[in-house]
């Protein structure tokens, strides 16, 4: 199994930027597709972004497309989510998820498609 630990969350002003990190251990991160989900108070957990194990397949939720960029560094066993132009709707707990099945360009956009999860990191965007 792979263990995932998120970091990089915090308090940021509207329009600001943050980069979240997802550090993996226990298995080679290159064997796993990776995604980011988020959950705001009173809302369901929602898909944010995903990236395939070969980094050639990516997808983004419409709400973050053009503002967020998902990437990975398989040498460092770390995934990233660069978040720009943050607004109050981005306030949520952000979770990193991974799955080792699927082809090299596979990724999932549903929570049920991932079986490894980090503990989450809080992002709060203030006005």
TIMI-2910 file (N, C-alpha, C, CB; in pm, 1 decimal, decimal comma, always signed):
<rs>
+----------+----------+----------+----------+----------+----------+----------+----------+----------+----------+----------+----------+------+
!      n_x !      n_y !      n_z !     ca_x !     ca_y !     ca_z !      c_x !      c_y !      c_z !     cb_x !     cb_y !     cb_z ! resn !
+----------+----------+----------+----------+----------+----------+----------+----------+----------+----------+----------+----------+------+
!    +82,5 !   -117,1 !     +0,0 !     +0,0 !     +0,0 !     +0,0 !    +87,8 !   +124,6 !     +0,0 !    -94,3 !     -0,9 !   +119,8 !  Unk !
!    +25,6 !   +235,4 !    -33,2 !    +94,8 !   +362,5 !    -35,0 !    +32,2 !   +454,6 !    +69,1 !    +89,9 !   +426,2 !   -176,0 !  Unk !
!   +115,0 !   +529,1 !   +139,0 !    +67,1 !   +626,2 !   +235,3 !    +84,3 !   +765,8 !   +177,4 !   +141,6 !   +612,5 !   +369,9 !  Unk !
!    -17,3 !   +847,9 !   +193,4 !    -19,0 !   +981,1 !   +136,5 !    -30,2 !  +1084,5 !   +247,4 !   -134,3 !   +996,0 !    +36,7 !  Unk !
!    +50,8 !  +1187,4 !   +239,6 !    +49,0 !  +1295,1 !   +337,1 !    +45,5 !  +1427,7 !   +263,7 !   +171,3 !  +1287,4 !   +431,4 !  Unk !
!    -62,3 !  +1503,9 !   +284,5 !    -76,1 !  +1634,0 !   +221,2 !    -10,0 !  +1742,2 !   +306,2 !   -224,0 !  +1667,0 !   +198,0 !  Unk !
!    +33,0 !  +1846,6 !   +239,9 !    +85,9 !  +1963,4 !   +307,7 !    +68,9 !  +2084,4 !   +216,9 !   +234,6 !  +1943,1 !   +346,5 !  Unk !
!    +89,5 !  +2202,2 !   +272,7 !    +85,0 !  +2323,9 !   +194,2 !    -40,1 !  +2407,0 !   +211,0 !   +100,1 !  +2290,5 !    +54,1 !  Unk !
!   -138,5 !  +2355,7 !   +283,4 !   -258,9 !  +2432,6 !   +306,6 !   -234,1 !  +2546,1 !   +404,0 !   -369,0 !  +2343,3 !   +357,9 !  Unk !
!   -331,3 !  +2634,5 !   +413,6 !   -319,3 !  +2747,1 !   +503,2 !   -419,7 !  +2854,6 !   +470,3 !   -180,5 !  +2803,1 !   +498,6 !  Unk !
!   -395,9 !  +2971,6 !   +525,5 !   -481,1 !  +3087,6 !   +505,0 !   -421,6 !  +3175,3 !   +396,0 !   -498,5 !  +3167,3 !   +636,0 !  Unk !
!   -503,4 !  +3211,9 !   +299,6 !   -456,7 !  +3293,4 !   +188,6 !   -563,7 !  +3395,3 !   +152,5 !   -421,1 !  +3205,6 !    +66,4 !  Unk !
!   -520,6 !  +3510,0 !   +102,9 !   -613,1 !  +3614,5 !    +61,1 !   -677,7 !  +3580,9 !    -72,4 !   -541,1 !  +3748,3 !    +52,2 !  Unk !
!   -795,3 !  +3637,1 !    -95,6 !   -860,8 !  +3622,9 !   -225,2 !   -765,2 !  +3668,9 !   -335,3 !   -993,6 !  +3704,3 !   -229,7 !  Unk !
!   -754,5 !  +3589,0 !   -440,2 !   -665,0 !  +3619,2 !   -549,6 !   -525,4 !  +3564,5 !   -532,3 !   -657,8 !  +3764,0 !   -568,1 !  Unk !
!   -496,7 !  +3509,7 !   -416,9 !   -365,0 !  +3456,6 !   -388,9 !   -345,7 !  +3316,2 !   -441,5 !   -339,8 !  +3458,8 !   -242,8 !  Unk !
!   -230,1 !  +3259,3 !   -410,7 !   -192,7 !  +3127,6 !   -460,4 !   -139,4 !  +3040,1 !   -348,7 !    -89,1 !  +3139,9 !   -570,9 !  Unk !
!   -156,9 !  +2911,0 !   -365,4 !    -99,4 !  +2810,5 !   -277,8 !    -59,7 !  +2691,2 !   -362,4 !   -198,6 !  +2769,3 !   -165,5 !  Unk !
!    +41,0 !  +2619,4 !   -317,9 !    +76,6 !  +2493,1 !   -380,2 !    +67,6 !  +2382,8 !   -276,1 !   +218,3 !  +2499,3 !   -442,5 !  Unk !
!    -21,6 !  +2288,4 !   -300,1 !    -36,0 !  +2173,6 !   -213,4 !    +56,2 !  +2061,9 !   -259,2 !   -181,1 !  +2126,2 !   -210,5 !  Unk !
!   +107,5 !  +1987,0 !   -163,6 !   +192,6 !  +1873,2 !   -193,3 !   +130,8 !  +1746,3 !   -137,5 !   +333,2 !  +1894,2 !   -136,4 !  Unk !
!   +153,9 !  +1636,4 !   -205,6 !   +108,1 !  +1505,1 !   -162,3 !   +228,0 !  +1412,0 !   -166,7 !     -9,5 !  +1451,8 !   -251,9 !  Unk !
!   +286,9 !  +1387,5 !    -51,6 !   +404,5 !  +1302,1 !    -42,3 !   +361,5 !  +1157,0 !    -23,4 !   +496,1 !  +1347,2 !    +73,6 !  Unk !
!   +417,2 !  +1068,5 !   -104,5 !   +381,4 !   +927,2 !   -101,2 !   +497,0 !   +844,3 !    -48,3 !   +340,5 !   +878,6 !   -240,5 !  Unk !
!   +463,6 !   +739,5 !    +24,4 !   +563,6 !   +647,4 !    +74,2 !   +505,0 !   +507,2 !    +78,3 !   +613,6 !   +690,2 !   +213,5 !  Unk !
!   +591,1 !   +407,6 !    +85,1 !   +547,7 !   +269,3 !    +94,0 !   +550,8 !   +194,6 !    -38,6 !   +410,5 !   +264,6 !   +149,4 !  Unk !
!   +524,2 !   +262,1 !   -147,4 !   +528,9 !   +207,5 !   -281,9 !   +579,9 !   +315,2 !   -376,0 !   +389,6 !   +155,6 !   -326,6 !  Unk !
!   +620,2 !   +273,1 !   -494,5 !   +663,8 !   +369,0 !   -594,7 !   +544,7 !   +451,7 !   -640,8 !   +730,6 !   +297,4 !   -714,2 !  Unk !
!   +554,6 !   +582,4 !   -626,9 !   +445,1 !   +670,8 !   -663,2 !   +415,6 !   +664,7 !   -811,9 !   +476,8 !   +812,9 !   -622,5 !  Unk !
!   +513,4 !   +627,8 !   -892,0 !   +494,1 !   +618,0 !  -1035,9 !   +394,4 !   +508,9 !  -1074,2 !   +626,4 !   +592,1 !  -1103,6 !  Unk !
!   +362,6 !   +419,0 !   -983,2 !   +267,3 !   +311,8 !  -1008,9 !   +122,7 !   +353,2 !   -983,1 !   +301,2 !   +192,6 !   -924,1 !  Unk !
!    +98,9 !   +477,3 !   -941,7 !    -33,0 !   +520,8 !   -899,3 !    -80,1 !   +643,8 !   -974,8 !    -33,1 !   +548,8 !   -751,8 !  Unk !
!   -205,3 !   +637,5 !  -1019,6 !   -272,8 !   +759,4 !  -1060,4 !   -306,3 !   +839,2 !   -934,4 !   -401,4 !   +728,0 !  -1144,0 !  Unk !
!   -315,7 !   +970,3 !   -947,0 !   -335,1 !  +1054,6 !   -830,9 !   -439,6 !  +1161,2 !   -861,1 !   -202,7 !  +1119,0 !   -787,9 !  Unk !
!   -513,0 !  +1198,9 !   -757,8 !   -615,7 !  +1300,9 !   -774,3 !   -627,1 !  +1383,9 !   -647,9 !   -750,9 !  +1237,2 !   -809,1 !  Unk !
!   -688,9 !  +1499,5 !   -663,5 !   -722,4 !  +1586,0 !   -552,0 !   -873,7 !  +1602,1 !   -544,0 !   -653,3 !  +1723,1 !   -566,2 !  Unk !
!   -926,3 !  +1589,2 !   -423,9 !  -1065,6 !  +1615,7 !   -394,7 !  -1071,8 !  +1719,0 !   -283,6 !  -1141,0 !  +1485,8 !   -355,3 !  Unk !
!  -1186,2 !  +1782,7 !   -269,0 !  -1202,2 !  +1878,5 !   -160,7 !  -1342,5 !  +1869,2 !   -102,7 !  -1173,8 !  +2021,2 !   -209,8 !  Unk !
!  -1353,8 !  +1911,4 !    +21,9 !  -1482,6 !  +1910,0 !    +89,2 !  -1495,0 !  +2035,1 !   +174,7 !  -1499,3 !  +1782,3 !   +175,3 !  Unk !
!  -1592,9 !  +2116,7 !   +141,9 !  -1622,0 !  +2237,0 !   +217,1 !  -1730,3 !  +2207,2 !   +319,8 !  -1664,9 !  +2351,4 !   +123,3 !  Unk !
!  -1737,0 !  +2285,2 !   +427,6 !  -1842,2 !  +2263,5 !   +527,3 !  -1980,5 !  +2267,4 !   +465,4 !  -1832,6 !  +2367,4 !   +637,1 !  Unk !
!  -2061,3 !  +2167,2 !   +496,8 !  -2196,7 !  +2161,1 !   +445,9 !  -2209,7 !  +2113,9 !   +302,7 !  -2257,8 !  +2292,3 !   +457,7 !  Unk !
!  -2100,4 !  +2075,0 !   +239,7 !  -2103,3 !  +2029,4 !   +101,6 !  -2043,9 !  +1889,5 !    +90,4 !  -2027,5 !  +2127,1 !    +11,1 !  Unk !
!  -2079,3 !  +1821,6 !    -17,2 !  -2024,1 !  +1689,9 !    -43,8 !  -1881,1 !  +1701,8 !    -94,6 !  -2110,8 !  +1614,4 !   -145,0 !  Unk !
!  -1804,7 !  +1596,9 !    -74,3 !  -1670,0 !  +1594,2 !   -128,1 !  -1677,0 !  +1594,5 !   -280,2 !  -1592,1 !  +1470,9 !    -76,5 !  Unk !
!  -1596,0 !  +1677,2 !   -342,9 !  -1602,7 !  +1693,1 !   -486,6 !  -1465,4 !  +1677,7 !   -550,7 !  -1661,9 !  +1827,9 !   -521,6 !  Unk !
!  -1468,8 !  +1634,6 !   -674,3 !  -1348,0 !  +1618,2 !   -753,8 !  -1288,0 !  +1753,2 !   -787,2 !  -1377,6 !  +1540,2 !   -881,6 !  Unk !
!  -1155,7 !  +1761,2 !   -782,1 !  -1084,9 !  +1883,5 !   -816,5 !   -997,5 !  +1863,4 !   -939,8 !  -1000,1 !  +1930,4 !   -698,7 !  Unk !
!   -907,3 !  +1766,3 !   -933,9 !   -814,5 !  +1742,7 !  -1043,9 !   -758,2 !  +1602,7 !  -1033,8 !   -701,1 !  +1846,5 !  -1044,0 !  Unk !
!   -714,9 !  +1547,4 !  -1146,5 !   -655,8 !  +1414,1 !  -1150,1 !   -542,6 !  +1409,8 !  -1250,4 !   -761,3 !  +1308,6 !  -1184,2 !  Unk !
!   -451,2 !  +1317,3 !  -1227,9 !   -338,6 !  +1299,1 !  -1318,3 !   -304,3 !  +1151,2 !  -1324,9 !   -216,0 !  +1382,4 !  -1272,7 !  Unk !
!   -278,0 !  +1103,0 !  -1445,2 !   -244,4 !   +963,3 !  -1465,0 !   -102,4 !   +934,2 !  -1419,9 !   -261,9 !   +925,0 !  -1610,5 !  Unk !
!    -70,1 !   +805,8 !  -1411,8 !    +62,0 !   +768,2 !  -1362,8 !   +174,0 !   +816,6 !  -1453,9 !    +70,3 !   +618,6 !  -1347,4 !  Unk !
!   +146,1 !   +829,1 !  -1584,5 !   +248,7 !   +878,9 !  -1676,0 !   +243,3 !  +1030,2 !  -1693,3 !   +234,3 !   +812,0 !  -1810,8 !  Unk !
!   +151,9 !  +1096,9 !  -1622,8 !   +136,6 !  +1241,7 !  -1621,5 !    +84,6 !  +1299,1 !  -1752,6 !   +267,1 !  +1305,2 !  -1588,6 !  Unk !
!    +46,6 !  +1214,2 !  -1847,3 !     -2,5 !  +1260,9 !  -1976,3 !   -153,8 !  +1274,7 !  -1980,5 !    +42,2 !  +1167,5 !  -2084,6 !  Unk !
!   -222,9 !  +1217,1 !  -1884,1 !   -366,1 !  +1231,9 !  -1874,4 !   -402,1 !  +1316,2 !  -1753,7 !   -433,7 !  +1096,0 !  -1866,8 !  Unk !
!   -472,9 !  +1426,2 !  -1775,6 !   -514,9 !  +1513,1 !  -1666,4 !   -658,9 !  +1555,6 !  -1687,0 !   -423,2 !  +1636,2 !  -1655,6 !  Unk !
!   -723,1 !  +1594,4 !  -1578,4 !   -859,5 !  +1643,5 !  -1585,4 !   -882,5 !  +1737,5 !  -1468,0 !   -962,0 !  +1526,4 !  -1584,6 !  Unk !
!   -973,6 !  +1832,2 !  -1487,7 !  -1003,9 !  +1931,5 !  -1386,1 !  -1153,5 !  +1954,0 !  -1376,7 !   -932,4 !  +2062,5 !  -1416,0 !  Unk !
!  -1198,8 !  +1982,7 !  -1256,5 !  -1335,7 !  +2027,2 !  -1239,9 !  -1353,2 !  +2162,2 !  -1307,6 !  -1373,5 !  +2035,1 !  -1090,7 !  Unk !
!  -1472,9 !  +2186,6 !  -1360,1 !  -1498,1 !  +2312,9 !  -1428,7 !  -1471,6 !  +2433,2 !  -1338,4 !  -1641,3 !  +2316,8 !  -1479,3 !  Unk !
!  -1496,4 !  +2417,3 !  -1210,2 !  -1482,3 !  +2527,8 !  -1117,2 !  -1337,5 !  +2571,8 !  -1096,1 !  -1542,2 !  +2490,1 !   -986,3 !  Unk !
!  -1241,8 !  +2485,4 !  -1129,7 !  -1100,9 !  +2518,5 !  -1108,1 !  -1021,1 !  +2523,1 !  -1236,8 !  -1038,6 !  +2419,1 !  -1014,6 !  Unk !
!  -1080,7 !  +2483,2 !  -1346,4 !  -1010,2 !  +2478,6 !  -1474,4 !   -956,7 !  +2616,8 !  -1511,1 !  -1103,1 !  +2426,2 !  -1585,5 !  Unk !
!   -830,8 !  +2620,7 !  -1547,4 !   -765,8 !  +2745,8 !  -1580,7 !   -699,9 !  +2814,3 !  -1462,9 !   -863,7 !  +2837,1 !  -1641,1 !  Unk !
!   -734,4 !  +2773,7 !  -1342,0 !   -676,0 !  +2832,6 !  -1221,8 !   -583,9 !  +2735,5 !  -1148,0 !   -785,9 !  +2879,3 !  -1128,8 !  Unk !
!   -618,4 !  +2607,1 !  -1150,9 !   -541,3 !  +2505,0 !  -1080,5 !   -463,4 !  +2421,0 !  -1180,5 !   -633,5 !  +2415,6 !   -995,0 !  Unk !
!   -347,8 !  +2373,6 !  -1138,8 !   -266,8 !  +2284,6 !  -1220,7 !   -219,5 !  +2167,2 !  -1136,4 !   -146,7 !  +2359,9 !  -1282,0 !  Unk !
!   -248,4 !  +2046,9 !  -1182,4 !   -201,7 !  +1927,2 !  -1114,1 !    -74,2 !  +1878,5 !  -1182,0 !   -310,8 !  +1816,3 !  -1114,3 !  Unk !
!    +19,6 !  +1831,1 !  -1102,7 !   +144,7 !  +1780,5 !  -1156,0 !   +200,3 !  +1675,6 !  -1061,1 !   +246,3 !  +1894,9 !  -1177,6 !  Unk !
!   +306,1 !  +1609,8 !  -1105,2 !   +368,1 !  +1509,4 !  -1019,8 !   +516,1 !  +1500,2 !  -1049,6 !   +301,3 !  +1372,9 !  -1038,5 !  Unk !
!   +591,1 !  +1461,3 !   -948,3 !   +733,6 !  +1437,0 !   -960,3 !   +757,2 !  +1296,5 !   -908,2 !   +819,1 !  +1544,1 !   -882,0 !  Unk !
!   +764,3 !  +1201,1 !   -999,0 !   +776,2 !  +1061,7 !   -958,5 !   +912,0 !  +1030,6 !   -895,8 !   +753,2 !   +971,6 !  -1077,6 !  Unk !
!  +1013,7 !  +1109,6 !   -928,6 !  +1143,9 !  +1090,2 !   -866,9 !  +1137,2 !  +1122,5 !   -718,4 !  +1249,9 !  +1177,0 !   -935,9 !  Unk !
!  +1063,4 !  +1228,3 !   -684,0 !  +1046,8 !  +1268,8 !   -544,9 !   +925,5 !  +1204,6 !   -478,1 !  +1035,2 !  +1418,2 !   -536,9 !  Unk !
!   +852,4 !  +1120,2 !   -550,9 !   +733,2 !  +1053,6 !   -497,6 !   +632,6 !  +1154,0 !   -442,0 !   +772,6 !   +954,1 !   -388,6 !  Unk !
!   +610,7 !  +1260,2 !   -516,3 !   +525,6 !  +1369,0 !   -469,2 !   +434,7 !  +1419,4 !   -580,0 !   +610,4 !  +1483,4 !   -415,2 !  Unk !
!   +309,3 !  +1443,4 !   -545,2 !   +215,5 !  +1508,8 !   -633,7 !   +190,9 !  +1650,1 !   -586,2 !    +84,5 !  +1431,0 !   -641,7 !  Unk !
!   +144,7 !  +1735,4 !   -677,2 !   +125,4 !  +1876,0 !   -644,9 !     -7,6 !  +1925,6 !   -700,5 !   +241,1 !  +1960,3 !   -699,8 !  Unk !
!    -58,4 !  +2028,5 !   -637,2 !   -171,8 !  +2102,9 !   -689,0 !   -140,3 !  +2250,6 !   -672,9 !   -304,8 !  +2064,2 !   -615,9 !  Unk !
!   -110,0 !  +2315,8 !   -783,9 !    -85,5 !  +2458,9 !   -783,2 !   -219,0 !  +2530,2 !   -796,8 !    +12,3 !  +2500,1 !   -896,9 !  Unk !
!   -251,5 !  +2615,0 !   -702,3 !   -379,4 !  +2683,8 !   -699,5 !   -355,7 !  +2833,8 !   -711,0 !   -457,8 !  +2649,9 !   -570,3 !  Unk !
!   -408,7 !  +2892,8 !   -816,3 !   -395,6 !  +3035,7 !   -840,3 !   -533,1 !  +3101,1 !   -841,9 !   -321,7 !  +3062,2 !   -972,7 !  Unk !
!   -533,8 !  +3232,3 !   -828,3 !   -658,1 !  +3310,4 !   -831,9 !   -763,6 !  +3252,7 !   -739,0 !   -712,6 !  +3316,6 !   -974,0 !  Unk !
!   -723,5 !  +3226,2 !   -618,0 !   -813,7 !  +3163,6 !   -521,9 !   -927,0 !  +3257,3 !   -482,3 !   -736,7 !  +3120,1 !   -398,2 !  Unk !
!  -1043,5 !  +3199,8 !   -462,2 !  -1158,7 !  +3274,7 !   -415,5 !  -1222,3 !  +3201,5 !   -298,5 !  -1260,6 !  +3295,6 !   -529,0 !  Unk !
!  -1323,8 !  +3262,7 !   -240,5 !  -1384,5 !  +3207,4 !   -120,4 !  -1444,8 !  +3069,5 !   -143,7 !  -1490,3 !  +3300,9 !    -68,9 !  Unk !
!  -1487,8 !  +3040,0 !   -265,5 !  -1546,1 !  +2909,7 !   -296,1 !  -1443,1 !  +2797,6 !   -293,1 !  -1612,5 !  +2913,7 !   -431,4 !  Unk !
!  -1315,4 !  +2832,5 !   -289,8 !  -1210,0 !  +2732,0 !   -283,1 !  -1179,2 !  +2689,8 !   -140,4 !  -1084,9 !  +2784,1 !   -348,6 !  Unk !
!  -1238,6 !  +2754,6 !    -43,2 !  -1217,9 !  +2717,7 !    +96,3 !  -1271,5 !  +2577,4 !   +120,8 !  -1285,9 !  +2819,1 !   +190,9 !  Unk !
!  -1184,5 !  +2487,1 !   +164,1 !  -1222,5 !  +2348,0 !   +184,3 !  -1104,6 !  +2271,7 !   +241,2 !  -1270,7 !  +2283,7 !    +52,6 !  Unk !
!  -1132,0 !  +2150,7 !   +287,7 !  -1026,3 !  +2055,9 !   +317,7 !   -992,3 !  +1982,4 !   +188,8 !  -1068,8 !  +1956,5 !   +430,8 !  Unk !
!   -865,9 !  +1980,9 !   +154,0 !   -821,1 !  +1919,0 !    +30,0 !   -755,0 !  +1785,5 !    +60,1 !   -724,1 !  +2011,6 !    -45,8 !  Unk !
!   -794,0 !  +1683,6 !    -16,0 !   -746,5 !  +1548,2 !     +5,1 !   -676,7 !  +1495,8 !   -119,2 !   -861,7 !  +1456,6 !    +43,8 !  Unk !
!   -565,8 !  +1431,1 !    -98,4 !   -495,2 !  +1360,3 !   -203,8 !   -541,4 !  +1215,6 !   -205,2 !   -341,8 !  +1369,4 !   -184,2 !  Unk !
!   -559,8 !  +1159,8 !   -324,2 !   -602,9 !  +1021,3 !   -338,8 !   -520,7 !   +952,1 !   -446,7 !   -753,0 !  +1014,2 !   -372,5 !  Unk !
!   -508,0 !   +819,8 !   -436,8 !   -428,9 !   +743,6 !   -532,2 !   -490,1 !   +607,0 !   -555,3 !   -285,4 !   +729,5 !   -483,8 !  Unk !
!   -460,9 !   +551,3 !   -673,0 !   -500,5 !   +415,2 !   -706,0 !   -397,6 !   +354,7 !   -800,3 !   -641,8 !   +412,2 !   -769,2 !  Unk !
!   -362,9 !   +227,7 !   -775,9 !   -258,1 !   +163,3 !   -852,3 !   -305,1 !    +87,2 !   -974,4 !   -185,2 !    +72,5 !   -765,7 !  Unk !
!   -433,2 !    +72,6 !   -994,0 !   -485,9 !     -0,3 !  -1108,3 !   -507,6 !    +93,6 !  -1225,8 !   -616,4 !    -70,9 !  -1071,6 !  Unk !
!   -536,3 !    +33,6 !  -1340,5 !   -560,5 !   +111,7 !  -1459,9 !   -435,7 !   +126,4 !  -1544,7 !   -613,3 !   +246,9 !  -1423,0 !  Unk !
!   -455,3 !   +169,0 !  -1667,0 !   -344,1 !   +188,5 !  -1758,5 !   -259,5 !   +308,2 !  -1721,0 !   -394,8 !   +204,3 !  -1898,6 !  Unk !
!   -152,6 !   +326,8 !  -1795,1 !    -57,3 !   +432,2 !  -1763,9 !   -117,4 !   +571,1 !  -1776,6 !    +62,4 !   +420,8 !  -1853,4 !  Unk !
!   -223,3 !   +585,5 !  -1856,9 !   -287,0 !   +714,6 !  -1874,3 !   -425,0 !   +721,9 !  -1807,7 !   -299,4 !   +745,3 !  -2021,5 !  Unk !
!   -456,3 !   +623,3 !  -1724,8 !   -585,1 !   +621,7 !  -1657,6 !   -588,4 !   +722,4 !  -1543,8 !   -615,9 !   +482,3 !  -1605,4 !  Unk !
!   -706,1 !   +779,8 !  -1521,8 !   -735,1 !   +858,2 !  -1404,1 !   -884,4 !   +850,7 !  -1377,1 !   -688,1 !  +1004,8 !  -1421,2 !  Unk !
!   -922,8 !   +872,8 !  -1253,8 !  -1062,3 !   +872,4 !  -1216,8 !  -1105,1 !  +1007,4 !  -1163,4 !  -1089,2 !   +765,0 !  -1114,7 !  Unk !
!  -1233,1 !  +1037,0 !  -1176,0 !  -1288,2 !  +1162,2 !  -1126,8 !  -1391,2 !  +1140,7 !  -1016,7 !  -1350,3 !  +1239,1 !  -1240,5 !  Unk !
!  -1409,3 !  +1015,6 !   -975,1 !  -1504,1 !   +982,6 !   -869,3 !  -1429,7 !   +937,2 !   -744,8 !  -1602,3 !   +873,8 !   -915,9 !  Unk !
!  -1482,5 !   +974,4 !   -630,2 !  -1420,3 !   +937,9 !   -503,5 !  -1406,3 !   +786,8 !   -488,5 !  -1501,0 !   +993,9 !   -387,9 !  Unk !
!  -1506,7 !   +711,3 !   -536,5 !  -1507,1 !   +567,1 !   -520,8 !  -1400,3 !   +497,4 !   -603,7 !  -1641,1 !   +513,3 !   -557,1 !  Unk !
!  -1340,1 !   +566,1 !   -697,6 !  -1238,2 !   +507,3 !   -783,0 !  -1099,9 !   +504,8 !   -717,4 !  -1231,3 !   +583,1 !   -912,7 !  Unk !
!  -1086,9 !   +566,2 !   -602,8 !   -958,1 !   +573,5 !   -533,5 !   -965,1 !   +499,5 !   -401,7 !   -916,7 !   +719,4 !   -510,2 !  Unk !
!   -857,7 !   +429,8 !   -369,4 !   -857,2 !   +348,4 !   -249,0 !   -751,1 !   +388,1 !   -147,4 !   -838,2 !   +206,5 !   -285,9 !  Unk !
!   -669,0 !   +487,6 !   -178,7 !   -573,4 !   +539,9 !    -83,6 !   -594,6 !   +689,2 !    -70,3 !   -429,0 !   +508,1 !   -126,5 !  Unk !
!   -597,8 !   +736,0 !    +54,2 !   -629,8 !   +875,2 !    +82,3 !   -538,1 !   +932,4 !   +188,7 !   -774,6 !   +888,4 !   +125,8 !  Unk !
!   -504,6 !  +1058,5 !   +172,4 !   -434,7 !  +1130,0 !   +276,5 !   -531,7 !  +1182,7 !   +380,1 !   -353,8 !  +1243,1 !   +217,6 !  Unk !
!   -478,0 !  +1247,1 !   +482,5 !   -559,3 !  +1297,9 !   +591,6 !   -620,7 !  +1433,8 !   +562,5 !   -477,3 !  +1306,2 !   +715,4 !  Unk !
!   -574,4 !  +1500,2 !   +460,4 !   -629,6 !  +1628,1 !   +421,9 !   -548,2 !  +1745,9 !   +472,5 !   -769,1 !  +1639,0 !   +471,3 !  Unk !
!   -558,8 !  +1856,2 !   +402,3 !   -498,2 !  +1981,1 !   +443,9 !   -597,8 !  +2093,2 !   +418,3 !   -364,1 !  +2006,7 !   +369,1 !  Unk !
!   -611,8 !  +2182,4 !   +514,7 !   -713,9 !  +2285,7 !   +508,7 !   -664,7 !  +2405,9 !   +429,4 !   -754,9 !  +2328,3 !   +649,2 !  Unk !
!   -748,7 !  +2451,7 !   +338,3 !   -724,9 !  +2574,3 !   +264,1 !   -837,2 !  +2670,9 !   +297,0 !   -715,9 !  +2547,7 !   +110,5 !  Unk !
!   -801,3 !  +2787,3 !   +346,9 !   -899,1 !  +2889,3 !   +380,7 !   -864,8 !  +3016,9 !   +305,6 !   -903,6 !  +2914,4 !   +533,6 !  Unk !
!   -959,4 !  +3064,4 !   +226,5 !   -940,8 !  +3184,8 !   +146,9 !  -1021,6 !  +3296,0 !   +210,8 !   -982,9 !  +3162,6 !     -1,7 !  Unk !
!   -955,1 !  +3400,6 !   +252,5 !  -1019,3 !  +3510,1 !   +323,0 !  -1034,4 !  +3631,4 !   +232,8 !   -940,4 !  +3546,6 !   +447,5 !  Unk !
!  -1136,9 !  +3709,6 !   +260,2 !  -1161,5 !  +3831,5 !   +183,9 !  -1091,1 !  +3950,0 !   +246,3 !  -1310,5 !  +3859,0 !   +173,6 !  Unk !
+----------+----------+----------+----------+----------+----------+----------+----------+----------+----------+----------+----------+------+
</rs>
